[in-house]
Amino acid sequence: MKSIYKIILSLIFLTSATACDDYLDINDNPNQLVEVPSGDLLLAGTLLANAQVQQGQLARTSMYYTGGLIGLQLVQQTLYNYDYTPGDSNAVWGHLYNGILVQNKEIRRISPDVGLLQGIIDVNEALAVGTGASLFGDIPYSAATPDNPGVGSEDPTLDGQAEIYAALQTLLDGAIPKLQNGSTTSVTNSQDNYFGGDADSWVAAAYTLKARYFLQTKQYAQALANVVNGINSSAGTMSYNPIGDVPGNSNILFNFVNSSRAGDMTGDGAFYRDLVDPANASGRNNAKTDETARRAYSYISGDGDQTGGIDDATTPMKLVSFEENLLIWAECLIRANDDVQGAIDKLNELRAYLDTGAAFNLINGDETFNYDPYVLADFEAGGMENMDNIATDRAVLREIIEERYVTGFSTYMPFNDVRRLRSETDLIVPFPLNNATTTVNPQRFLYAQEEINNNSNLPNPIPDLFTPTPVNQ
């Protein structure tokens, strides 16, 4: 962690530093923070850093570990085969701490009275740190960015994973009134890549994030209490919106498949592709569901983008979505209230949205899709969604989790769910393991090598890839 203190704000980057060129001036002294006139000039950088946390290398790796993609060669093949090293975490670790927490601290210092800006960075921080805690377990947070840091600073202590989730709930609770009541001075559309400075959208995203984290900690009643105020339309989805076919600023999947690493991974032959294939009799298509169009949209060949597809240069990448909010709502109606019909109704709200054809692009314009509403009988013993005759409420939950798996493709949602539900084997989507010598699915990512080298407070021994994080034990 001490290495963080040596990095100046002007070197906060994504794939390319060009995204920050308009906002930061390189200082001749490499160990001195660049002074900027107001915190809003740093906002674009911290949001773009979070896009890499949410949709970068570790998101792709989580897809390897949940049947979404296959690593074919070089580093992607080693990751696919669970040969994960601490160095593979360095980039996301750097984005989280240097790109977000260090920048946010500076924004709070130089623009303490701009309420909208403060609320935005609080929600963005909650998204990033919650993702970090979910992936790594206990991590530095409360002591991660001390005042007057230097190479002689004490190594930061780690906060417990559950403590971090609780701290983020508090952070989000404080962000909401800032967004609702705070000054909007200096926050412009161009600086807020996610919502263009729209406070109401940030408030709704904050509530959905609160529900997400209560779901991840299995506090289902609290999740239900917050999801009702969450994202209530597709227009409210928080997305990283690429600038377009611009090096370093395009859709992150596009950047990867059009780089020197093209061909290193693919969706062909992956479990996900088979699950949504109408030709697969054991997949999820049925008399009420036709996934042809969504399957085409989500196809990742690995050696070039598909025009209009999930890896097109201009396709927005969802970070906190309307679909996720509905699915949290559906699951928690059963978990907290035993309301099976209410859960089906929420699931059908999502299906109605999917059935409009607006949830994903039609690649050729003529792909078929169908999402007719489910009824209770579909989930009762012998129904189309319960041919194995499990309890009706479990059959509904199983469908919700499977929909989360498909909806969450390209995000951490499938990886988070399989770890959260590790003791509920009747609900887990049955994707296979990647080799014959492994009997347990990965349960976390490894601490970054830079952190291992510099922080004596890390646990000893270091938890391995297959050790559950504390909230999932």
ZAGU-669536 format. One record per residue (C-alpha): residue number from 1; z, x, y. Coordinates in steps of 0.5 Angstrom, whole numbers, padded with zeros to 4 digits. Layout:
N
 zapa    up  east north
  NUM     Z     X     Y
...
***
This chain:
473
 zapa    up  east north
    1  0000  0000  0000
    2  0001  0006  0005
    3 -0006  0007  0005
    4 -0007  0000  0008
    5 -0003  0003  0014
    6 -0009  0008  0015
    7 -0014  0003  0016
    8 -0016  0001  0023
    9 -0018 -0006  0024
   10 -0026 -0004  0026
   11 -0027 -0002  0019
   12 -0025 -0009  0016
   13 -0031 -0011  0012
   14 -0035 -0015  0007
   15 -0041 -0012  0003
   16 -0043 -0010  0010
   17 -0039 -0008  0016
   18 -0045 -0011  0020
   19 -0041 -0018  0020
   20 -0036 -0015  0025
   21 -0041 -0011  0030
   22 -0041 -0016  0035
   23 -0033 -0017  0035
   24 -0031 -0010  0035
   25 -0032 -0003  0038
   26 -0031  0003  0034
   27 -0025  0007  0037
   28 -0026  0015  0036
   29 -0019  0016  0034
   30 -0019  0013  0026
   31 -0012  0012  0026
   32 -0011  0008  0032
   33 -0012  0000  0032
   34 -0018 -0002  0036
   35 -0015 -0006  0042
   36 -0019 -0013  0043
   37 -0018 -0018  0049
   38 -0016 -0024  0045
   39 -0015 -0026  0038
   40 -0021 -0030  0037
   41 -0025 -0024  0037
   42 -0022 -0022  0030
   43 -0023 -0029  0027
   44 -0030 -0028  0024
   45 -0028 -0022  0020
   46 -0021 -0025  0017
   47 -0025 -0031  0015
   48 -0031 -0027  0012
   49 -0026 -0023  0008
   50 -0023 -0029  0005
   51 -0030 -0031  0003
   52 -0030 -0025 -0001
   53 -0023 -0026 -0004
   54 -0025 -0033 -0006
   55 -0033 -0032 -0009
   56 -0033 -0024 -0010
   57 -0033 -0020 -0016
   58 -0026 -0023 -0019
   59 -0029 -0030 -0018
   60 -0035 -0027 -0023
   61 -0030 -0024 -0027
   62 -0026 -0030 -0028
   63 -0033 -0034 -0030
   64 -0034 -0028 -0036
   65 -0027 -0030 -0038
   66 -0028 -0038 -0038
   67 -0035 -0038 -0041
   68 -0039 -0039 -0035
   69 -0043 -0032 -0035
   70 -0044 -0027 -0039
   71 -0044 -0019 -0037
   72 -0050 -0016 -0040
   73 -0049 -0009 -0039
   74 -0046 -0003 -0035
   75 -0039 -0005 -0031
   76 -0041 -0013 -0032
   77 -0041 -0012 -0040
   78 -0035 -0008 -0040
   79 -0031 -0013 -0036
   80 -0034 -0018 -0040
   81 -0031 -0015 -0046
   82 -0024 -0015 -0043
   83 -0024 -0007 -0041
   84 -0022 -0009 -0034
   85 -0019 -0003 -0030
   86 -0014 -0003 -0024
   87 -0020  0000 -0020
   88 -0024 -0007 -0021
   89 -0018 -0010 -0017
   90 -0019 -0005 -0011
   91 -0024 -0009 -0007
   92 -0021 -0016 -0007
   93 -0014 -0012 -0006
   94 -0017 -0009  0000
   95 -0020 -0016  0003
   96 -0013 -0019  0002
   97 -0009 -0014  0006
   98 -0013 -0010  0010
   99 -0018 -0016  0012
  100 -0014 -0022  0012
  101 -0006 -0020  0013
  102 -0007 -0014  0018
  103 -0012 -0018  0022
  104 -0008 -0024  0022
  105 -0002 -0020  0025
  106 -0006 -0017  0030
  107 -0009 -0024  0032
  108 -0001 -0027  0032
  109  0001 -0021  0037
  110 -0005 -0022  0042
  111 -0006 -0029  0042
  112  0001 -0032  0041
  113 -0001 -0039  0045
  114 -0007 -0041  0042
  115 -0005 -0046  0037
  116 -0012 -0048  0034
  117 -0013 -0041  0033
  118 -0006 -0040  0030
  119 -0006 -0046  0025
  120 -0013 -0043  0023
  121 -0011 -0036  0021
  122 -0005 -0039  0018
  123 -0009 -0044  0013
  124 -0014 -0038  0012
  125 -0008 -0034  0010
  126 -0005 -0039  0005
  127 -0012 -0039  0002
  128 -0012 -0032  0001
  129 -0005 -0030 -0001
  130 -0004 -0036 -0006
  131 -0011 -0034 -0009
  132 -0008 -0027 -0010
  133 -0001 -0029 -0013
  134 -0005 -0034 -0018
  135 -0009 -0028 -0020
  136 -0004 -0022 -0020
  137  0003 -0026 -0020
  138  0008 -0022 -0016
  139  0005 -0018 -0010
  140  0007 -0016 -0003
  141  0007 -0021  0002
  142  0014 -0022  0006
  143  0014 -0014  0007
  144  0006 -0013  0007
  145  0005 -0012  0014
  146  0011 -0009  0018
  147  0012 -0007  0025
  148  0010  0000  0027
  149  0007  0002  0020
  150  0005  0009  0019
  151  0004  0014  0013
  152  0012  0015  0012
  153  0014  0007  0012
  154  0018  0005  0006
  155  0014  0002  0000
  156  0013 -0006  0001
  157  0017 -0010 -0004
  158  0014 -0015 -0008
  159  0015 -0022 -0007
  160  0016 -0027 -0014
  161  0010 -0031 -0015
  162  0014 -0037 -0015
  163  0017 -0035 -0008
  164  0010 -0034 -0005
  165  0008 -0041 -0007
  166  0014 -0043 -0003
  167  0013 -0039  0003
  168  0006 -0042  0003
  169  0008 -0049  0003
  170  0012 -0047  0009
  171  0007 -0043  0012
  172  0002 -0049  0011
  173  0007 -0054  0014
  174  0008 -0050  0020
  175  0000 -0050  0021
  176 -0001 -0057  0021
  177  0002 -0059  0028
  178 -0001 -0052  0031
  179 -0008 -0055  0029
  180 -0006 -0062  0031
  181 -0003 -0061  0038
  182 -0005 -0053  0040
  183 -0009 -0051  0045
  184 -0016 -0050  0043
  185 -0018 -0044  0048
  186 -0023 -0039  0046
  187 -0024 -0042  0039
  188 -0031 -0043  0039
  189 -0036 -0045  0033
  190 -0039 -0039  0032
  191 -0032 -0035  0031
  192 -0030 -0041  0025
  193 -0035 -0040  0020
  194 -0032 -0045  0016
  195 -0031 -0051  0020
  196 -0034 -0049  0027
  197 -0027 -0050  0030
  198 -0026 -0057  0028
  199 -0018 -0058  0028
  200 -0018 -0065  0023
  201 -0022 -0061  0018
  202 -0017 -0055  0018
  203 -0011 -0060  0017
  204 -0014 -0064  0011
  205 -0016 -0057  0008
  206 -0009 -0055  0009
  207 -0006 -0061  0005
  208 -0011 -0060  0000
  209 -0009 -0053 -0001
  210 -0001 -0056 -0001
  211 -0003 -0060 -0007
  212 -0007 -0054 -0010
  213 -0001 -0050 -0010
  214  0004 -0056 -0012
  215 -0001 -0057 -0018
  216 -0001 -0049 -0020
  217  0006 -0049 -0020
  218  0006 -0056 -0024
  219  0010 -0060 -0019
  220  0006 -0066 -0020
  221  0009 -0071 -0016
  222  0009 -0066 -0010
  223  0002 -0065 -0011
  224  0001 -0073 -0011
  225  0005 -0073 -0004
  226  0000 -0068 -0001
  227 -0007 -0070 -0004
  228 -0007 -0077  0000
  229 -0008 -0073  0006
  230 -0013 -0068  0004
  231 -0020 -0067  0004
  232 -0023 -0075  0004
  233 -0031 -0074  0005
  234 -0036 -0069  0003
  235 -0037 -0067  0010
  236 -0029 -0064  0010
  237 -0031 -0059  0004
  238 -0029 -0052  0007
  239 -0034 -0047  0005
  240 -0037 -0040  0007
  241 -0043 -0042  0010
  242 -0048 -0036  0010
  243 -0052 -0034  0015
  244 -0058 -0033  0011
  245 -0063 -0028  0008
  246 -0059 -0023  0012
  247 -0056 -0016  0008
  248 -0049 -0017  0007
  249 -0049 -0024  0010
  250 -0052 -0028  0005
  251 -0049 -0033 -0001
  252 -0045 -0028 -0005
  253 -0048 -0029 -0011
  254 -0055 -0028 -0008
  255 -0053 -0021 -0006
  256 -0050 -0019 -0013
  257 -0057 -0022 -0017
  258 -0061 -0019 -0011
  259 -0058 -0012 -0011
  260 -0059 -0006 -0016
  261 -0054 -0009 -0021
  262 -0059 -0015 -0022
  263 -0060 -0016 -0029
  264 -0053 -0014 -0031
  265 -0050 -0021 -0032
  266 -0053 -0028 -0034
  267 -0051 -0035 -0035
  268 -0056 -0036 -0040
  269 -0053 -0037 -0047
  270 -0046 -0038 -0044
  271 -0041 -0044 -0046
  272 -0042 -0047 -0039
  273 -0050 -0048 -0040
  274 -0049 -0051 -0047
  275 -0043 -0056 -0045
  276 -0048 -0059 -0039
  277 -0054 -0059 -0043
  278 -0057 -0066 -0045
  279 -0060 -0063 -0051
  280 -0053 -0061 -0054
  281 -0050 -0066 -0058
  282 -0043 -0063 -0058
  283 -0044 -0063 -0050
  284 -0041 -0067 -0044
  285 -0047 -0072 -0043
  286 -0046 -0079 -0046
  287 -0049 -0086 -0045
  288 -0046 -0085 -0038
  289 -0047 -0078 -0036
  290 -0053 -0074 -0035
  291 -0052 -0067 -0033
  292 -0059 -0065 -0032
  293 -0060 -0064 -0025
  294 -0053 -0061 -0024
  295 -0055 -0056 -0030
  296 -0061 -0054 -0026
  297 -0057 -0053 -0020
  298 -0052 -0049 -0023
  299 -0057 -0044 -0027
  300 -0056 -0037 -0025
  301 -0061 -0032 -0029
  302 -0058 -0026 -0026
  303 -0064 -0023 -0024
  304 -0066 -0027 -0018
  305 -0064 -0033 -0014
  306 -0066 -0040 -0015
  307 -0069 -0043 -0009
  308 -0064 -0049 -0007
  309 -0060 -0047 -0013
  310 -0052 -0045 -0013
  311 -0054 -0037 -0012
  312 -0060 -0039 -0006
  313 -0059 -0034  0000
  314 -0057 -0040  0004
  315 -0053 -0044  0000
  316 -0046 -0046  0002
  317 -0040 -0043 -0003
  318 -0034 -0048 -0003
  319 -0027 -0046 -0002
  320 -0023 -0052 -0002
  321 -0027 -0058 -0003
  322 -0027 -0066 -0003
  323 -0029 -0066 -0011
  324 -0022 -0062 -0012
  325 -0018 -0066 -0008
  326 -0020 -0072 -0012
  327 -0019 -0069 -0018
  328 -0012 -0066 -0016
  329 -0011 -0074 -0014
  330 -0013 -0076 -0021
  331 -0009 -0071 -0025
  332 -0003 -0072 -0021
  333 -0003 -0080 -0022
  334 -0002 -0079 -0029
  335  0003 -0073 -0029
  336  0007 -0076 -0024
  337  0006 -0084 -0024
  338  0003 -0085 -0031
  339 -0002 -0089 -0028
  340 -0008 -0088 -0032
  341 -0012 -0094 -0029
  342 -0011 -0090 -0022
  343 -0013 -0084 -0025
  344 -0020 -0087 -0028
  345 -0021 -0090 -0021
  346 -0020 -0083 -0018
  347 -0025 -0080 -0023
  348 -0030 -0085 -0021
  349 -0030 -0084 -0014
  350 -0032 -0077 -0016
  351 -0037 -0080 -0020
  352 -0040 -0085 -0015
  353 -0041 -0079 -0010
  354 -0044 -0075 -0016
  355 -0049 -0081 -0017
  356 -0051 -0081 -0010
  357 -0055 -0074 -0011
  358 -0052 -0071 -0005
  359 -0047 -0066 -0009
  360 -0052 -0061 -0011
  361 -0059 -0060 -0009
  362 -0065 -0062 -0014
  363 -0069 -0056 -0015
  364 -0075 -0059 -0017
  365 -0074 -0066 -0014
  366 -0075 -0070 -0020
  367 -0069 -0068 -0024
  368 -0065 -0074 -0027
  369 -0058 -0075 -0026
  370 -0053 -0080 -0028
  371 -0045 -0082 -0027
  372 -0044 -0089 -0029
  373 -0037 -0091 -0028
  374 -0032 -0090 -0034
  375 -0027 -0096 -0036
  376 -0021 -0096 -0040
  377 -0024 -0097 -0046
  378 -0028 -0091 -0046
  379 -0022 -0087 -0047
  380 -0018 -0091 -0052
  381 -0018 -0089 -0059
  382 -0026 -0090 -0062
  383 -0028 -0090 -0054
  384 -0034 -0085 -0052
  385 -0029 -0080 -0049
  386 -0024 -0081 -0055
  387 -0028 -0080 -0061
  388 -0022 -0076 -0064
  389 -0017 -0082 -0063
  390 -0012 -0078 -0058
  391 -0007 -0082 -0054
  392 -0011 -0086 -0048
  393 -0007 -0082 -0043
  394 -0009 -0075 -0046
  395 -0016 -0077 -0047
  396 -0017 -0079 -0039
  397 -0013 -0072 -0037
  398 -0018 -0068 -0042
  399 -0024 -0071 -0038
  400 -0021 -0070 -0032
  401 -0020 -0062 -0034
  402 -0027 -0062 -0036
  403 -0030 -0065 -0030
  404 -0025 -0059 -0026
  405 -0028 -0054 -0031
  406 -0036 -0056 -0029
  407 -0034 -0058 -0022
  408 -0030 -0051 -0021
  409 -0036 -0047 -0023
  410 -0037 -0041 -0019
  411 -0029 -0041 -0017
  412 -0023 -0040 -0020
  413 -0021 -0047 -0022
  414 -0023 -0046 -0029
  415 -0019 -0039 -0030
  416 -0013 -0042 -0026
  417 -0013 -0049 -0031
  418 -0014 -0045 -0037
  419 -0007 -0041 -0036
  420 -0004 -0047 -0033
  421 -0005 -0051 -0039
  422 -0004 -0046 -0044
  423  0001 -0050 -0048
  424 -0003 -0056 -0047
  425 -0008 -0054 -0052
  426 -0011 -0061 -0053
  427 -0013 -0061 -0046
  428 -0016 -0054 -0045
  429 -0024 -0054 -0045
  430 -0026 -0050 -0051
  431 -0030 -0044 -0049
  432 -0030 -0038 -0054
  433 -0027 -0031 -0053
  434 -0032 -0026 -0052
  435 -0030 -0021 -0058
  436 -0027 -0022 -0065
  437 -0022 -0017 -0063
  438 -0018 -0021 -0058
  439 -0014 -0027 -0060
  440 -0011 -0029 -0053
  441 -0015 -0031 -0046
  442 -0014 -0026 -0040
  443 -0008 -0029 -0036
  444 -0008 -0025 -0030
  445 -0012 -0019 -0026
  446 -0009 -0012 -0026
  447 -0006 -0009 -0020
  448 -0011 -0005 -0016
  449 -0011  0002 -0017
  450 -0010  0004 -0010
  451 -0003  0000 -0010
  452 -0001  0003 -0017
  453 -0002  0010 -0013
  454  0002  0008 -0007
  455  0007  0003 -0009
  456  0013  0005 -0013
  457  0016 -0002 -0013
  458  0011 -0004 -0018
  459  0014 -0006 -0024
  460  0014 -0001 -0030
  461  0011 -0002 -0034
  462  0005 -0005 -0031
  463  0003 -0012 -0034
  464 -0003 -0012 -0038
  465 -0009 -0017 -0037
  466 -0006 -0021 -0043
  467  0001 -0022 -0040
  468  0002 -0029 -0037
  469  0004 -0029 -0029
  470  0011 -0032 -0028
  471  0009 -0039 -0027
  472  0005 -0040 -0033
  473  0010 -0037 -0038
***
